[in-house]
Amino acid sequence: MTGAPWSSGVGRRPDGAVAVAGVDVRDLAAEHGTPAYVLDEADFRTRARAYRTAFEAAFGAVGTGVDVYYAGKALLTVAVARWAREEGLRVDTASGGELAVALRAEVPGAEIGLHGNNKSDAEILRALDAGVGRIIVDSLVEIERVARLAAERGVVAPVMVRVTTGVHAGGHEYIATAHEDQKFGLSVNPASGGESPAMTALLQVLKHPELRLLGIHSHIGSQILDPDGFEAAARVVLRLRADLAERSGVLVDEVDLGGGYGIAYLPGDVALDPERVAKDIAQSVAGVCQDLGTSLPRFSIEPGRAIVGPAGLTLYTVGTVKPVTVSADDGTDFTRTYVSVDGGMSDNIRPALYGAAYHAEVVGRSSAAETVLARVVGKHCESGDIVVHEVQLPADVREGDLLAVAATGAYGRSMASNYNMLPRPPVVAVADGASRVLVRRETEDDLLGLDQG
């Protein structure tokens, strides 16, 4: 039990139990309870450094700079934001709440970005007051809103315009964000009988003295395992940049190529390699700018899942184990063992929402039993409450076993809910043989404390 999809600190001990960064999972369960999100701090930091150093080296080699933003939507706690900054990353936020966490972590405003397709006035004002380094505007209406609020504050707001390039990449329709029929950004494709919405927005920003146009932002999807999509999108954005310079005389200084770098969720999966993708993109954008006759801008990227996803696992306790006879399409019957755990879709909605695939193993002991086809399910009142659709588990899996699901660092806690009034699990960091709570477990008192009766 080493290597992908597990974090680098995960391994089995001679007695068959698993340890994370030197901490036995049995001790984690005894101290913190289950379910629990367990985060390997050293693995997180190593991945953050790997992305920063790979991109800095690759883009430096072609004569420009790059900023790496940690995409806070994947998982953002005060400690995680601090880790990201300590490893040289900036922090990308997508709401007032995420911005509040980054500021609580003492990330300087200049190193924070604010996204969102429907920012409130309060969120924009908070960003302006904090001096965020960039507000990514997502519509023509928002350009006017930010300009108005900046004028009220007597400041000049640094903005980027988010565009949709038409390059469609990613694993599921809901997480592919560069096709036209979706809520994000402004299309680079010309409207009937006129210029593109993206060009209209860029020119509109330049008309406002309350706004400073930093550059152009794009994002093509999530869980992308082929760098060709990033290169194709970069060509479109750089062409738009050159066209804007031709129209207005302004060659913007920055281009953000977004994130979506894929990770390994299952044994045998191959994650996107940061060195490879950095070199491929850097060489591609250098060639495009040379063909366009423009200087290279400064670039930025936003890997979130790729840094925190593999660093996390979710630890559960097994409850009911139930064999179910299933009829196959060919008319034959087979047995699927349903293994119920003490969490479920409230702590990981992705399998139900996207059909996302995960891997699980029994981690509190070894087993010499043959494996059986199993489905790991939760305790919620939903037939779609599936944690792992298909996995081979020991035939002697039983009540009380500890079971871990790999690569849940991203979008587990950040998308968690209190469905069926289940308190959300804690986030527990492990490092150098010790554990500490980053976010405590919710209690029923927390839930009832919101109910005004």
VEXMIVO-934883 format. One record per residue (C-alpha): residue number from 0; residue in one letter; x, y, z. Coordinates in steps of 0.05 Angstrom, whole numbers, padded with zeros to 5 digits. Example, Ala and Ser with C-alpha at 12.3 -4.5 7.8 and 13.67 -1.06 7.14 Angstrom:
2
(0, "a", (00246, -00090, 00156)),
(1, "s", (00273, -00021, 00143)),
***
This chain:
453
(0, "m", (00000, 00000, 00000)),
(1, "t", (00048, 00053, -00025)),
(2, "g", (00046, 00103, -00081)),
(3, "a", (-00014, 00130, -00119)),
(4, "p", (-00069, 00140, -00102)),
(5, "w", (-00043, 00145, -00030)),
(6, "s", (-00002, 00202, -00003)),
(7, "s", (00073, 00192, 00003)),
(8, "g", (00068, 00183, 00078)),
(9, "v", (00021, 00123, 00076)),
(10, "g", (00048, 00053, 00087)),
(11, "r", (00031, -00013, 00121)),
(12, "r", (00067, -00034, 00184)),
(13, "p", (00091, -00106, 00196)),
(14, "d", (00026, -00122, 00234)),
(15, "g", (-00015, -00100, 00174)),
(16, "a", (-00042, -00035, 00201)),
(17, "v", (-00031, 00028, 00161)),
(18, "a", (00005, 00090, 00185)),
(19, "v", (00002, 00160, 00156)),
(20, "a", (00065, 00202, 00167)),
(21, "g", (00084, 00155, 00223)),
(22, "v", (00016, 00156, 00258)),
(23, "d", (-00022, 00090, 00263)),
(24, "v", (-00093, 00096, 00236)),
(25, "r", (-00118, 00058, 00297)),
(26, "d", (-00090, 00114, 00340)),
(27, "l", (-00121, 00166, 00295)),
(28, "a", (-00189, 00132, 00301)),
(29, "a", (-00182, 00126, 00377)),
(30, "e", (-00162, 00199, 00386)),
(31, "h", (-00204, 00234, 00334)),
(32, "g", (-00260, 00185, 00318)),
(33, "t", (-00288, 00167, 00250)),
(34, "p", (-00304, 00189, 00198)),
(35, "a", (-00245, 00236, 00194)),
(36, "y", (-00208, 00272, 00139)),
(37, "v", (-00134, 00258, 00148)),
(38, "l", (-00085, 00305, 00114)),
(39, "d", (-00011, 00288, 00103)),
(40, "e", (00023, 00356, 00114)),
(41, "a", (00090, 00337, 00084)),
(42, "d", (00057, 00308, 00022)),
(43, "f", (00018, 00373, 00012)),
(44, "r", (00080, 00415, 00020)),
(45, "t", (00120, 00371, -00027)),
(46, "r", (00067, 00377, -00082)),
(47, "a", (00061, 00452, -00073)),
(48, "r", (00137, 00460, -00080)),
(49, "a", (00138, 00414, -00140)),
(50, "y", (00087, 00456, -00178)),
(51, "r", (00120, 00522, -00160)),
(52, "t", (00191, 00500, -00177)),
(53, "a", (00171, 00464, -00241)),
(54, "f", (00132, 00523, -00269)),
(55, "e", (00183, 00575, -00246)),
(56, "a", (00239, 00536, -00280)),
(57, "a", (00200, 00523, -00345)),
(58, "f", (00174, 00594, -00353)),
(59, "g", (00240, 00624, -00331)),
(60, "a", (00274, 00584, -00387)),
(61, "v", (00231, 00620, -00439)),
(62, "g", (00242, 00688, -00409)),
(63, "t", (00181, 00702, -00366)),
(64, "g", (00153, 00693, -00296)),
(65, "v", (00096, 00654, -00266)),
(66, "d", (00055, 00656, -00203)),
(67, "v", (00024, 00593, -00174)),
(68, "y", (-00043, 00603, -00139)),
(69, "y", (-00069, 00549, -00093)),
(70, "a", (-00143, 00540, -00112)),
(71, "g", (-00176, 00546, -00044)),
(72, "k", (-00242, 00515, -00067)),
(73, "a", (-00208, 00446, -00064)),
(74, "l", (-00196, 00452, 00011)),
(75, "l", (-00185, 00516, 00050)),
(76, "t", (-00170, 00520, 00124)),
(77, "v", (-00127, 00571, 00160)),
(78, "a", (-00070, 00521, 00166)),
(79, "v", (-00075, 00499, 00093)),
(80, "a", (-00073, 00571, 00070)),
(81, "r", (-00011, 00582, 00112)),
(82, "w", (00022, 00519, 00085)),
(83, "a", (00009, 00543, 00014)),
(84, "r", (00039, 00611, 00027)),
(85, "e", (00099, 00582, 00064)),
(86, "e", (00114, 00541, 00002)),
(87, "g", (00113, 00603, -00043)),
(88, "l", (00042, 00598, -00069)),
(89, "r", (-00011, 00651, -00072)),
(90, "v", (-00084, 00636, -00055)),
(91, "d", (-00144, 00638, -00101)),
(92, "t", (-00212, 00647, -00068)),
(93, "a", (-00282, 00641, -00097)),
(94, "s", (-00326, 00671, -00043)),
(95, "g", (-00327, 00719, 00016)),
(96, "g", (-00319, 00660, 00063)),
(97, "e", (-00257, 00634, 00028)),
(98, "l", (-00229, 00704, 00027)),
(99, "a", (-00242, 00709, 00102)),
(100, "v", (-00203, 00644, 00114)),
(101, "a", (-00144, 00669, 00073)),
(102, "l", (-00143, 00734, 00110)),
(103, "r", (-00148, 00698, 00177)),
(104, "a", (-00086, 00659, 00155)),
(105, "e", (-00051, 00726, 00145)),
(106, "v", (-00042, 00716, 00071)),
(107, "p", (-00027, 00787, 00045)),
(108, "g", (-00084, 00816, 00004)),
(109, "a", (-00036, 00827, -00055)),
(110, "e", (-00026, 00751, -00058)),
(111, "i", (-00100, 00734, -00061)),
(112, "g", (-00147, 00730, -00120)),
(113, "l", (-00223, 00732, -00118)),
(114, "h", (-00264, 00692, -00167)),
(115, "g", (-00339, 00683, -00174)),
(116, "n", (-00393, 00691, -00226)),
(117, "n", (-00441, 00727, -00179)),
(118, "k", (-00401, 00766, -00128)),
(119, "s", (-00441, 00807, -00079)),
(120, "d", (-00426, 00880, -00065)),
(121, "a", (-00403, 00859, 00004)),
(122, "e", (-00353, 00809, -00024)),
(123, "i", (-00325, 00859, -00074)),
(124, "l", (-00319, 00913, -00020)),
(125, "r", (-00283, 00865, 00026)),
(126, "a", (-00235, 00848, -00030)),
(127, "l", (-00222, 00922, -00044)),
(128, "d", (-00212, 00937, 00030)),
(129, "a", (-00164, 00878, 00037)),
(130, "g", (-00124, 00901, -00024)),
(131, "v", (-00131, 00836, -00061)),
(132, "g", (-00083, 00829, -00119)),
(133, "r", (-00137, 00814, -00170)),
(134, "i", (-00211, 00809, -00178)),
(135, "i", (-00231, 00763, -00235)),
(136, "v", (-00292, 00795, -00267)),
(137, "d", (-00341, 00747, -00300)),
(138, "s", (-00392, 00790, -00336)),
(139, "l", (-00405, 00859, -00366)),
(140, "v", (-00452, 00875, -00308)),
(141, "e", (-00398, 00858, -00258)),
(142, "i", (-00348, 00905, -00291)),
(143, "e", (-00396, 00963, -00278)),
(144, "r", (-00408, 00939, -00206)),
(145, "v", (-00334, 00934, -00189)),
(146, "a", (-00321, 01003, -00221)),
(147, "r", (-00377, 01034, -00180)),
(148, "l", (-00354, 01004, -00115)),
(149, "a", (-00281, 01021, -00128)),
(150, "a", (-00302, 01093, -00140)),
(151, "e", (-00340, 01093, -00074)),
(152, "r", (-00277, 01069, -00038)),
(153, "g", (-00233, 01117, -00076)),
(154, "v", (-00187, 01061, -00102)),
(155, "v", (-00168, 01031, -00168)),
(156, "a", (-00189, 00958, -00171)),
(157, "p", (-00140, 00909, -00205)),
(158, "v", (-00182, 00863, -00249)),
(159, "m", (-00174, 00805, -00297)),
(160, "v", (-00229, 00786, -00347)),
(161, "r", (-00249, 00713, -00348)),
(162, "v", (-00260, 00686, -00417)),
(163, "t", (-00285, 00620, -00445)),
(164, "t", (-00240, 00594, -00500)),
(165, "g", (-00284, 00538, -00528)),
(166, "v", (-00231, 00487, -00508)),
(167, "h", (-00270, 00432, -00471)),
(168, "a", (-00230, 00390, -00422)),
(169, "g", (-00242, 00352, -00359)),
(170, "g", (-00277, 00289, -00334)),
(171, "h", (-00350, 00310, -00327)),
(172, "e", (-00396, 00360, -00360)),
(173, "y", (-00405, 00398, -00295)),
(174, "i", (-00330, 00407, -00283)),
(175, "a", (-00312, 00425, -00355)),
(176, "t", (-00314, 00501, -00356)),
(177, "a", (-00291, 00526, -00424)),
(178, "h", (-00349, 00506, -00469)),
(179, "e", (-00399, 00559, -00486)),
(180, "d", (-00462, 00534, -00453)),
(181, "q", (-00445, 00547, -00380)),
(182, "k", (-00445, 00602, -00329)),
(183, "f", (-00371, 00623, -00326)),
(184, "g", (-00335, 00676, -00366)),
(185, "l", (-00344, 00712, -00432)),
(186, "s", (-00337, 00678, -00499)),
(187, "v", (-00279, 00694, -00545)),
(188, "n", (-00323, 00676, -00604)),
(189, "p", (-00354, 00736, -00640)),
(190, "a", (-00427, 00750, -00627)),
(191, "s", (-00471, 00752, -00688)),
(192, "g", (-00455, 00816, -00726)),
(193, "g", (-00404, 00842, -00677)),
(194, "e", (-00344, 00831, -00633)),
(195, "s", (-00336, 00776, -00582)),
(196, "p", (-00364, 00785, -00511)),
(197, "a", (-00293, 00776, -00486)),
(198, "m", (-00267, 00834, -00528)),
(199, "t", (-00326, 00877, -00508)),
(200, "a", (-00310, 00865, -00435)),
(201, "l", (-00236, 00880, -00442)),
(202, "l", (-00250, 00946, -00478)),
(203, "q", (-00303, 00963, -00426)),
(204, "v", (-00253, 00954, -00369)),
(205, "l", (-00203, 01000, -00404)),
(206, "k", (-00256, 01056, -00405)),
(207, "h", (-00260, 01058, -00330)),
(208, "p", (-00207, 01098, -00292)),
(209, "e", (-00229, 01061, -00229)),
(210, "l", (-00205, 00995, -00259)),
(211, "r", (-00135, 00971, -00277)),
(212, "l", (-00135, 00915, -00328)),
(213, "l", (-00083, 00865, -00306)),
(214, "g", (-00098, 00813, -00358)),
(215, "i", (-00140, 00755, -00383)),
(216, "h", (-00161, 00693, -00345)),
(217, "s", (-00184, 00626, -00372)),
(218, "h", (-00201, 00558, -00341)),
(219, "i", (-00218, 00497, -00383)),
(220, "g", (-00240, 00445, -00332)),
(221, "s", (-00219, 00397, -00277)),
(222, "q", (-00185, 00330, -00271)),
(223, "i", (-00148, 00341, -00336)),
(224, "l", (-00095, 00289, -00353)),
(225, "d", (-00072, 00314, -00421)),
(226, "p", (-00034, 00381, -00427)),
(227, "d", (-00057, 00392, -00498)),
(228, "g", (-00120, 00427, -00473)),
(229, "f", (-00080, 00478, -00435)),
(230, "e", (-00037, 00493, -00495)),
(231, "a", (-00097, 00501, -00541)),
(232, "a", (-00131, 00548, -00492)),
(233, "a", (-00067, 00588, -00484)),
(234, "r", (-00063, 00600, -00559)),
(235, "v", (-00134, 00627, -00559)),
(236, "v", (-00121, 00674, -00500)),
(237, "l", (-00055, 00699, -00528)),
(238, "r", (-00089, 00714, -00595)),
(239, "l", (-00143, 00753, -00558)),
(240, "r", (-00088, 00791, -00521)),
(241, "a", (-00055, 00809, -00587)),
(242, "d", (-00122, 00830, -00617)),
(243, "l", (-00136, 00875, -00557)),
(244, "a", (-00068, 00909, -00566)),
(245, "e", (-00085, 00921, -00639)),
(246, "r", (-00153, 00951, -00620)),
(247, "s", (-00132, 00992, -00560)),
(248, "g", (-00057, 00997, -00559)),
(249, "v", (-00057, 00960, -00492)),
(250, "l", (-00017, 00895, -00487)),
(251, "v", (-00039, 00866, -00420)),
(252, "d", (00015, 00842, -00373)),
(253, "e", (-00015, 00777, -00347)),
(254, "v", (-00049, 00714, -00371)),
(255, "d", (-00078, 00662, -00323)),
(256, "l", (-00085, 00592, -00351)),
(257, "g", (-00127, 00565, -00294)),
(258, "g", (-00119, 00497, -00264)),
(259, "g", (-00153, 00429, -00268)),
(260, "y", (-00089, 00387, -00264)),
(261, "g", (-00110, 00314, -00256)),
(262, "i", (-00091, 00266, -00201)),
(263, "a", (-00091, 00191, -00191)),
(264, "y", (-00155, 00166, -00158)),
(265, "l", (-00146, 00092, -00171)),
(266, "p", (-00086, 00044, -00170)),
(267, "g", (-00054, 00048, -00239)),
(268, "d", (-00077, 00119, -00253)),
(269, "v", (-00022, 00166, -00276)),
(270, "a", (-00027, 00237, -00251)),
(271, "l", (-00008, 00297, -00293)),
(272, "d", (00066, 00309, -00282)),
(273, "p", (00081, 00382, -00263)),
(274, "e", (00149, 00384, -00297)),
(275, "r", (00122, 00356, -00362)),
(276, "v", (00061, 00401, -00365)),
(277, "a", (00102, 00463, -00344)),
(278, "k", (00153, 00451, -00400)),
(279, "d", (00100, 00436, -00452)),
(280, "i", (00059, 00498, -00436)),
(281, "a", (00119, 00544, -00430)),
(282, "q", (00148, 00523, -00497)),
(283, "s", (00080, 00528, -00530)),
(284, "v", (00064, 00599, -00505)),
(285, "a", (00134, 00622, -00524)),
(286, "g", (00123, 00597, -00594)),
(287, "v", (00054, 00629, -00599)),
(288, "c", (00079, 00697, -00576)),
(289, "q", (00136, 00693, -00625)),
(290, "d", (00087, 00679, -00682)),
(291, "l", (00042, 00736, -00659)),
(292, "g", (00101, 00784, -00652)),
(293, "t", (00083, 00801, -00580)),
(294, "s", (00125, 00798, -00517)),
(295, "l", (00111, 00743, -00467)),
(296, "p", (00064, 00763, -00410)),
(297, "r", (00072, 00739, -00339)),
(298, "f", (00031, 00676, -00328)),
(299, "s", (-00006, 00645, -00270)),
(300, "i", (-00036, 00577, -00256)),
(301, "e", (-00083, 00550, -00203)),
(302, "p", (-00070, 00477, -00183)),
(303, "g", (-00115, 00460, -00124)),
(304, "r", (-00136, 00388, -00129)),
(305, "a", (-00067, 00368, -00154)),
(306, "i", (-00036, 00392, -00089)),
(307, "v", (-00085, 00373, -00035)),
(308, "g", (-00124, 00315, -00067)),
(309, "p", (-00070, 00261, -00061)),
(310, "a", (-00049, 00288, 00008)),
(311, "g", (-00115, 00268, 00040)),
(312, "l", (-00153, 00205, 00057)),
(313, "t", (-00219, 00193, 00094)),
(314, "l", (-00218, 00144, 00151)),
(315, "y", (-00283, 00106, 00166)),
(316, "t", (-00308, 00051, 00211)),
(317, "v", (-00345, -00007, 00178)),
(318, "g", (-00415, -00023, 00204)),
(319, "t", (-00463, -00068, 00167)),
(320, "v", (-00434, -00117, 00115)),
(321, "k", (-00487, -00147, 00069)),
(322, "p", (-00479, -00193, 00009)),
(323, "v", (-00528, -00178, -00046)),
(324, "t", (-00544, -00223, -00106)),
(325, "v", (-00543, -00183, -00170)),
(326, "s", (-00567, -00205, -00240)),
(327, "a", (-00517, -00188, -00295)),
(328, "d", (-00536, -00166, -00365)),
(329, "d", (-00520, -00236, -00391)),
(330, "g", (-00571, -00268, -00345)),
(331, "t", (-00522, -00296, -00295)),
(332, "d", (-00522, -00278, -00221)),
(333, "f", (-00463, -00253, -00180)),
(334, "t", (-00454, -00229, -00109)),
(335, "r", (-00435, -00157, -00091)),
(336, "t", (-00417, -00144, -00019)),
(337, "y", (-00444, -00079, 00007)),
(338, "v", (-00398, -00050, 00060)),
(339, "s", (-00431, 00006, 00100)),
(340, "v", (-00389, 00058, 00134)),
(341, "d", (-00404, 00112, 00186)),
(342, "g", (-00401, 00170, 00135)),
(343, "g", (-00423, 00175, 00063)),
(344, "m", (-00447, 00226, 00014)),
(345, "s", (-00447, 00281, 00067)),
(346, "d", (-00371, 00277, 00071)),
(347, "n", (-00358, 00260, -00002)),
(348, "i", (-00412, 00280, -00051)),
(349, "r", (-00370, 00270, -00113)),
(350, "p", (-00388, 00196, -00127)),
(351, "a", (-00462, 00214, -00124)),
(352, "l", (-00455, 00280, -00160)),
(353, "y", (-00405, 00262, -00215)),
(354, "g", (-00399, 00186, -00212)),
(355, "a", (-00328, 00197, -00188)),
(356, "a", (-00286, 00135, -00176)),
(357, "y", (-00246, 00123, -00113)),
(358, "h", (-00204, 00068, -00082)),
(359, "a", (-00212, 00038, -00012)),
(360, "e", (-00174, -00011, 00032)),
(361, "v", (-00182, -00042, 00100)),
(362, "v", (-00127, -00007, 00139)),
(363, "g", (-00132, -00029, 00212)),
(364, "r", (-00105, -00099, 00201)),
(365, "s", (-00079, -00148, 00150)),
(366, "s", (-00120, -00203, 00118)),
(367, "a", (-00102, -00266, 00083)),
(368, "a", (-00173, -00276, 00057)),
(369, "e", (-00189, -00276, -00017)),
(370, "t", (-00219, -00211, -00042)),
(371, "v", (-00292, -00201, -00062)),
(372, "l", (-00326, -00150, -00105)),
(373, "a", (-00351, -00096, -00057)),
(374, "r", (-00387, -00030, -00059)),
(375, "v", (-00373, 00018, -00002)),
(376, "v", (-00436, 00056, 00017)),
(377, "g", (-00455, 00108, 00069)),
(378, "k", (-00508, 00112, 00123)),
(379, "h", (-00553, 00163, 00090)),
(380, "c", (-00626, 00152, 00071)),
(381, "e", (-00609, 00151, -00004)),
(382, "s", (-00597, 00092, -00050)),
(383, "g", (-00546, 00135, -00087)),
(384, "d", (-00505, 00143, -00023)),
(385, "i", (-00444, 00109, -00053)),
(386, "v", (-00372, 00123, -00030)),
(387, "v", (-00336, 00073, -00075)),
(388, "h", (-00375, 00041, -00132)),
(389, "e", (-00330, -00020, -00142)),
(390, "v", (-00269, -00045, -00103)),
(391, "q", (-00239, -00111, -00084)),
(392, "l", (-00239, -00119, -00008)),
(393, "p", (-00221, -00179, 00035)),
(394, "a", (-00278, -00229, 00041)),
(395, "d", (-00271, -00225, 00117)),
(396, "v", (-00286, -00150, 00120)),
(397, "r", (-00328, -00141, 00182)),
(398, "e", (-00361, -00093, 00230)),
(399, "g", (-00310, -00051, 00267)),
(400, "d", (-00257, -00053, 00212)),
(401, "l", (-00223, 00012, 00195)),
(402, "l", (-00229, 00029, 00121)),
(403, "a", (-00194, 00086, 00085)),
(404, "v", (-00212, 00119, 00019)),
(405, "a", (-00153, 00149, -00018)),
(406, "a", (-00145, 00217, -00051)),
(407, "t", (-00202, 00252, -00016)),
(408, "g", (-00162, 00315, 00004)),
(409, "a", (-00197, 00356, -00050)),
(410, "y", (-00271, 00371, -00049)),
(411, "g", (-00288, 00324, 00008)),
(412, "r", (-00291, 00373, 00065)),
(413, "s", (-00303, 00434, 00020)),
(414, "m", (-00366, 00403, -00009)),
(415, "a", (-00389, 00368, 00055)),
(416, "s", (-00460, 00377, 00081)),
(417, "n", (-00502, 00360, 00142)),
(418, "y", (-00550, 00316, 00103)),
(419, "n", (-00592, 00273, 00151)),
(420, "m", (-00564, 00320, 00205)),
(421, "l", (-00497, 00286, 00207)),
(422, "p", (-00443, 00330, 00237)),
(423, "r", (-00384, 00341, 00190)),
(424, "p", (-00320, 00303, 00204)),
(425, "p", (-00256, 00337, 00230)),
(426, "v", (-00196, 00353, 00188)),
(427, "v", (-00135, 00323, 00221)),
(428, "a", (-00064, 00338, 00199)),
(429, "v", (-00009, 00287, 00208)),
(430, "a", (00066, 00302, 00206)),
(431, "d", (00128, 00272, 00237)),
(432, "g", (00092, 00219, 00278)),
(433, "a", (00041, 00266, 00308)),
(434, "s", (-00030, 00290, 00292)),
(435, "r", (-00067, 00355, 00305)),
(436, "v", (-00137, 00379, 00291)),
(437, "l", (-00142, 00434, 00238)),
(438, "v", (-00218, 00436, 00238)),
(439, "r", (-00255, 00403, 00296)),
(440, "r", (-00311, 00354, 00288)),
(441, "e", (-00380, 00385, 00288)),
(442, "t", (-00427, 00364, 00343)),
(443, "e", (-00502, 00358, 00349)),
(444, "d", (-00499, 00420, 00392)),
(445, "d", (-00469, 00457, 00333)),
(446, "l", (-00527, 00435, 00289)),
(447, "l", (-00580, 00452, 00341)),
(448, "g", (-00546, 00519, 00356)),
(449, "l", (-00567, 00544, 00287)),
(450, "d", (-00640, 00523, 00297)),
(451, "q", (-00677, 00582, 00327)),
(452, "g", (-00737, 00539, 00347)),
***
